[in-house]
């Protein structure tokens, strides 16, 4: 899968005092796989400590917003990841690597996506529930 082959659906978020709820299923498609974050899922976007907002941006303001929603769905265990006609079970590493590819497809700069990918690899383990 290459970043240029990825298509992003419409992302509808409702703000509930800083916690955002998906207003409809959010679907991302690649040539052989489909990723769906379900309607009603809550997300905080990219879980970026406030101290780092000046470096990478606030949790839902950057180009990475759509990738962060799919990543959150993976960590919450609600991501529907289809490979062809088969729903796939996924690992934390696969979700983190998907985050990296999706950020590339969204045009996030190389240094920013690497920094964010390393942050979830190093510090995200306790939040993965799938």
C-alpha positions, 0 to 999 in steps of 0.5 A: 500500500502506498500513501497515494492510493489511500482515500479518506471519507468525510470526518464528522466530529461533534465537540462535547467539551473537548471530547469529540464524538464521531457523527458517522462512520469514518471510512478510509480505503486503500486498494486491498484494505478498508478501515472504519472508525464507528459512529459514536466513538469518542476521540481526543484526536492525537493525544499530544501533551499540551507542552508539545502543541507548539512543536506538532500542533494541537490534537485536532488541528493538524493535517494528521487529524484523520489519521489520529481518529483511525489510530484512536479506533485501533487503540480502543479496539473498535477499528474495523479493519477489512482485508478483502472480505475478511475482518482482520485482527491487528496488533498495536504495531500494525495500528501504529504503522498504519498511523504513519502511512495515513499521515504520509497520505495526508501530507504531514511532513516527514519529521512530524510524522516520524516524531508522532509515530515514535511517540506512540511507539514509545509511550502508547502501550498502556492505552492499547486495548485491542 
